[in-house]
Amino acid sequence: MYNSVKTRRRLIPGPRNVTVKMFVANTNVTLASLFSPTFVSFAVVKDMEAEKMELKLYNTMTQQKEVFTPINPGKVGLYVCGITAYDFSHIGHARAAVSFDVLYRYLKHLRYEVNFVRNFTDVDDKIIIRANENGEEPLELSNRFCEEYLVDMGALQCLLPTHQPRVSDHMDHIVEMIQKIIEKDCGYDVDGDVFFSVDKSPNYGKLSGQLLEHTRAGERVAVDSRKRNPADFALWKAAKPGEPSWESPWGRGRPGWHIECSAMSAHYLTPKFDIHGGGADLKFPHHENELAQTCAACEDGGVNYWLHNGHVTINNEKMAKSKKNFKTIREMTESYHPLALRHFLMSAHYRSPLSFSASQLDSSSEALYYVYQTLQDLNDALLPYREAMSEDSGKSEQTAEAKDIINKLKNALKFINASIGKLKKMQKKQRMSLLVSLVEIEKAAREVLDVLGLLTTLSYAEILKEMKQKTLTRAGLSEEDISQKIEERIMARKNKEFEKSDQIRAELTVKGIALMDIGKETVWRPCFPLQANSSD
């Protein structure tokens, strides 16, 4: 089993139990507390043929949960705003990516055919400024950070979207949509710049709740006296010296920020599609303007469900590059396993703010290690019985308790840990029934891990090895250092220097390393770093 009850209490303290609540609510079957201490609130389908799932999503537009009904039965169009590629992405970007990756995975789990589009903004003021500072071409810089982002997404186990369009590849579609907006008298040209007229959008402000008289010109654009209304925003910007530009009916220039998503979502999906997602900070002005543009260009344009994830905060402030208070994904995965970071990013309701701290990451790392160590212990325990199970070939049935666990998907890891020690003491018939039960529970656990994006192609042992290495990195120690400490402790105990023995153990525990005596052997495993002189 994973460890003794006393040790487990110290390694997996109750107050730090993690609650993962994603998009799904009020489903027919609730997937609750499959993992302890990792408490999961999600949903699963018991029998897709016999029972139709009712999925509910919180819609920002209506500010309530609504039953999800796709435009085309069995198919889902999903668009999520991606990054502006001018630097390494931080964990605020990672939270958005992981949140919508879970939604993507869950929709696929429900057997929807999902067309998932996530864009790259590779033409933008910030990119131009950074490129000029670095002395490189803007598109070369943005291309480099698009690729770095994909490396980070791979590490976080985020599935590749169906399409990942870049603004620079879709100028024709953008120009075409702007022309339609002008034709509908919702846009106007001023000296090569093109602006959207918010006064022509009767529902402007409905998504964000912003009254038109209270709206600001936009976060990325200074107020321009040439505008008919200060809230009007740029569809096209006239070319400036030293900036990338493209041909258009209004002269050379480049698109405004908002039009790119309207054009690309319409191209890869349709002007009206099922779900649009992004960070909460995008509700206004980006998504509000995007919606106004699409509806102006296309009479049937719009989005049925708007979803927004909460910010990652640090010291009670939103994590952002502009505030210079951010932690990059790359920086965090140098010392924490990417799966632990993913687990942390799912550790609060997706619409709530998520407060970053090293202790929260430690907690996620510890909880995930418990999950994989339990599954590894199960594999080890089942190994001597694999041949017998193969010969049994479905004759034995699961126990009633196991059926209940799988049906409710509750306390699976607790059941596994409690059962492993019983196997050798049981009669053959009872043991075979328990073995079959444990195999089925592992399948259910793997299914949940897969939907949550916490299952990789690596074996449990390989993941545990990687997590131990990250623990050593955080502690500033090597395997050789730990071996030396273990030997020192063994000698101290032989010499009845129990105070010294306890001190060695305590010093390592402060660094997130727990020494455990199993029989005559001492091994180490990661643990939550306890404060020195803690009473626990």
N, C-alpha and C positions, 0 to 999 in steps of 0.2 A: 504494500500500500504506500501511498505518498509519504506519510510520516506519522509519527505518534500524534495522538489527540492534543497533547500539550504543545508540541512543536507546531502543529497546524494552527492552533489558536494564535500563536505568535506570528506565524508567517502570513496567515490569511485573516486579519482582524476584521470583525464584523462592520465597524463604522465606516470602513473604506470600501464596502461592497459597491460594485459599479452597476448602475442602472442604464441600460441601453434602450431608448425609446425612439424609434424612427418614425416613418411616415404613416405606418399602418395603424388603424384604430377600428374597433368594433367589428372585427372580422368574425366569421362563423366559428372558427377554432382559434383560440389564443395560444401562442407559444410563450409560456411564461416560466421564468426561473428554471430553464433547462440546466443552467450552470449555477453552481454555488461555489465561490462567491459571486461569479459573474451573473447578474440577474438580467435576463433578456425579455423584453416585452416586444413581441413581434407577431407574426401570423403564419400559419402553415395550412396546406390543403391535405386533408386525409384521403379523399378520393375525388380526384378531379372529374372523373366520368360521372359519378353519382351525385356530386354536390358542387354547385356553382358558388365560387367565392364571392363575397360581397366585400369589396375593398373601399375604404373611406380615406380620403385625403383632405387635409386642411387647405382650403382655397383662400389665398390672400385677398382676392377680389371680393369675395362674399364674407370673409372673416368667419367662416364656419366649416365644419367637416361636411363633406359631401360624398355620396356614393360615386365611385369612379365608374363612368360609362364611356368607353372609347368611341370616337367618331365612327371608326370602322371596327366591327366586332372581331376580336382576336388580335387586333393590331394596335400598337401605341406609337404615336409620334412624340418624341421627347427632345426638347432643346434646352441646353444649359449653357449659360454664359461662361466662357473660359477666361484665361488670364491675358493681361497685357504683358507681352514677353520682352522685358528689358532687364530682368534680374532673376536670381534664383527665387523660387516661390517659397512663401512662408507657410506656417501651419494654419493660418487663416484660410489660405487658398486650399490647403489640404482638407480642411473640414468640409468645404463645399464639395470638393471632388469625392470624398468618402461618403458624404451624405447621399449624393445622387448616384453614386456607384451602388450603394445598398438598395436604393429604389430600383435601379436598373436590374440588379441581380434578382430582386424580389419579383419584379414583373416577369422576368424570364422564368423564374421558378413557377409562376402561375401560368406558364406556357403561352404568354403573349409573344407575338412577334414584334420586337421593339426596334424602331429606327431611332437611334440615339445620336444626336448631333451636339458636339461641343466645339465651339470655335476658338481660334487663336486670334487675338488682336495683334497684328504684326506691323500696323501703320498707326502711329499715335504720337502726340507731342512728347510724352515721356520717353518714348523710344528714340526720337530724334535728338532730344537733349542729351540722353545718356550716350548715344553714338558719337555726338560731337565731342563730348568730354573724353571719350575713349579714342577718338580719332579713327573711327571705323564707319562703314556704310550702315545706315539704319536697318536695312533688310538683312544684312549679315548678322548684326547683333541680335535682332529678333529671332532669326532662324536658329541661332545658337541656343537661346534660352527656351525656345519651343522644344528643342531636342532634350535639353536638361530637364524640362518639366516632365517629359515622357519617361525619362529615367526615374524620376521621383514617383510618378504614378505606378510604374512597374514595381518599385520597391514596396509601395503601399497596397499592392494587390488590386489596384483599380483596373477593371476591364477596359479594353480599348473601346471607345465609342464606334458606332457604325461609320460615322464621318467626322473628320476633324478639319473643317475648312479654315483657310487663312484669308484675311481681308484682301491681301495683295493679289490673290488668285481670282477674285470675284468682282473686279471693278466694273465689268460689263453689266452684271446683275444689279449692282448698286446704282449705276448711272440710269439704268432702265427704270428702276423703282422711283428715283428722284424725278425723272421725267413724268411718270404717272402722277406723282404728287402735285407737280406744277400744273399738269393738265386738269387736275381736279380743283385747281385754284386754292390749294392748301400750302403752296410753297411759292417763293419769289426770289428772283435773282437780283443781287446788288453788287455791281462791279466784279463779277466773277465768283462771288460768294452766293450760296443758296441757303435760304432760311426756311424753316417750317413755321407756318402761321398757327399758333396755338388757338387763336380765336376761331379758327375754322374747325376745331375739334370739340364738338359739343360735350363729350364725356371726359374731357381732359381733367385729370386729377382723381378720377374714380378709383383707380387701382391703389394709389398711394394715400388717398384721403386728403391730398393737398388742394386747397382752394386756389383757383387761378390767380386771384388778386394777391395771394400770399406766396406764390411760387417765385423762386429765384431763377436767374438766367441759366444756371447750370454749373456743375462743379468744375468742368474742364474749360469753360469758355468765359472770357471777360465780357462785361456788358458792352454792347455795341450800339451806338446812337443811331445807326442806320436801320435798326430793327423797328418794325411796326409796333411790336409789343416787346417789352424787355424780357419776357419769358420765351420768346421765339428762340429756336436753337438751330445750329448749323447742320445742314444736310451735306453741303460741299464747301470746301475751303479753297480759295484761290491760292495758286502756287506762290511760295516765297523762295528767295534765293537759298540754295544749299539744302532744300528739302526735297524728298522724293515726290514726284507728281505724275499724274496720268491725264491723258486727253479726255475732254468732255465737251458737251455742247456749250458750256459756260467758260471754256478755256481750261488750260492745264490746272490741276489741283489735286486734292485728295479728299476722301470722305470724312464727314463728321463722325463722332464716336457712335452715335445711336443707330444710324442707318444700316451699319454693317450687319447687325443681328436680324433686322427686319428682312433684308435682302437674302441672307443666307438661310434663315429658317424657312422662308417662302420657297427657296430653290430646292432645299434638300427634303423638306416636308411638304407643306402646302401653306397658303396664306392663313388658313385656320387649322390649328392642330391641337393635340390633347393637353400636353403638359409643358410648361416653361418654368425653369428653375434658375436659381442664382442666390447670391448672398443678400441678406436683408438690406444692405446699403445700396443695392441696385434698384430697389423699388422706385425711388425717385433720385435723380431724374431719368436714369437709363431706361428702366422698363416702362415707365409712364410714357416717355417719348417714343420708345419702340412701338408700343401699342398704338399710339396716335398715328405714327407713320404708316404702319401696316394697314390700319383701318382706312386711312385716307387713300392709299394706293389701291387697295382691294376691298370692294364692298363686302365681301364675305370673310374678310380677315379677322383674326382674333385668336385667343387662347382660352380653352375651357377651364384649365386649372393652373393657377399660379402658385408656385411653392418657393419659399425663401428660408434659407438656413440662417441661424444666429451667428453672431461674431465670436471669434476667439478673443478673449480679453487678457490683458496682463497688467497687474496693478490697477484694476478697475477701469482701464482704458482699452478701447478697441485696438487690437494689434494691427498695425498698418505701416507700410514703408514710409509714408509721409511723416509719421510720428517717430520713426527710427526706433521703435520698440518691438521689433519683430524677431522671431526665431525662424530660420529657414528650415525647410524639411531636411535638407542635406546635413545641416548642422546637428539636428536632433537625432537623425538616424546614425550618426557616427558613434553615439553613446547609448542609444536605445534601439532595440529591435524594431524594424518598421511595423511589424504586427502589433507591438505594444503601443506605438504611436497611433495606429489605426484604432485600436481598442479605446485609447484615451479620447480620440475624436468622436467616438460613438457613446461616450460615457455620460452624456446629458441629452435631454430631449433636443431634437435637431433644430427646433426654432428658438431654443433658449440660449443665452450667452454661455460660453464655456470658458471658465477661468483657467488659464495656463499656470502650472507650477510644476516643479521637478517632482514634488511628492505625489502629484496626481499621476504623472508618468510612471513613477516607481510603483504605485498601486496597480496600474494597468499591467505593467510588466510582471508583477507578482501574480496577479490573478490569471493571466494568460499562461504563465509557467505552470500554475496549478492544473489548468485544463489539460495541457499537453503532457505533463508528467503523469496525470491520472490515466490518460489514454495509452501512454507508453507502458505504464504498470499493467494495464489491462492486456495489452499485446503480449507482454512477457508472461503473464499468468495463463493466457490461452494457449501459448505455444506448445506445451506438452500434450494438449488435448486436441490439436488440430486434426490428427489422423482419425481419432475416435469420432470426432464431429463429422468428418467426411463419410465415415462408414455409417453413421446414424442416418444421414441423408434425409432429414426432415421428419423423422419418426417422433422425435421429442418436441413437446410444445413449450412455449414460454410460460413462465410463472405468472400468476394473476397480478402480482405486484409489478412485474416488468411490463405487462400489457398496460397497466394503469399509468406507469411512468411514460411509456411511449405515447399513449393516447393523450395525456396531459402535457407531456414533455416537461416534466418537473423533477428536479432533484436527481438528475441522471448521474452526475459525478459522485454524489453522496452514495447512491446505490452501488455504483461500481466499486468504490473504495471499501464499502462495507461487505461486498460479496467476494472480493478477491481472496481474502483470508479464509473463507469458508470452503473453498473448492476442494482442498485436499481432505477435509474432514467429512465430506458428504458421501452417501451411498451413490453408486453409479447412476441409477435412474434419476435421482434428484439432481445430481451434479450435471447430467446432460441437459436437463431442463434449464438449469441456471446458466449453463454455457450458451445455450441457444438464446436465452434472454439477454445475456451480456453482448453477444454479437449484434443482436437487433438494436439494442440501446446504442452501441457504438455507431451503427449506421445512421440512426436518428441524430446523434450528436454531430456526426460529420456533415449531415445535410444542413444543419443549422449553421455550423462553422462556414460552410460553403456559401450560404446565402449572405452571411455577414462579411464575407471576404476574408475570413480568418483561417482558411484552409489553403495550403500551398501544395506544390508537387513534391516537396521534401517530406521525408519520413518524420515521425514524431521525434525520434532520437536526434535527427539532424537539426530540427528547429530548437530543441532543448540545448544542443551544443552551441548554436549561434547565440541563444539568449544568455547562456553562461559566459560566453566571450564578451558580450556587451556589458554584463555585470562587472567583469574584471576590468574592462575599459573605464567604467565609471569609478571603480574603486582604486584605479591606478596600480593594479596588482597583476601578477602573472600566475599561471598554474604552479610554477615553481615556488613562487612566494607562498601560495596557499599550502602546498605540500610541506614547506619548511615550518609554517605555523602549526600544521597538524602534528608534525613530529615533535615540535617544542611542547605542544600540549600533552601529547602522549607521555613524554618524558616527565613532565610536571606531575602528571597523575601517578606515574610509577613511583615518583619520589614523594607522593602524598602532599605536593604543593598545590592544593586545590584552589587556593586564592589566585595563584598565577594561571592555573588552567582556566578558571572562570574569566579572568581578565583577557586572555587570548581570545576566547570565544566572544566576549563582549565587544572587544575592539573590532573584530571582523563583522559582527552584527551591525555595528554602527555604519559600516561601509556596505551593507546590503548583502552580506555573505553569512549563511547559517551553517554551522558545523553540526552534523548529526551522527550519533553513534548507532550504527546498525550492526548488531552482533559484536564481533571483535574488530569491525572496520569502522573508520571515521570517513564520512564523505561530506561534500559541501554542496549546497544549492543556493540559488538566489533567494533573498527575502527582502521584505520592506525594511529599509534602513532605520533602525531604532535609534532614538537619541541616547547619548551617553547618560548613564545613571537613571535610565527609565525604570520605572517600577514594574513594567510589563515583562 
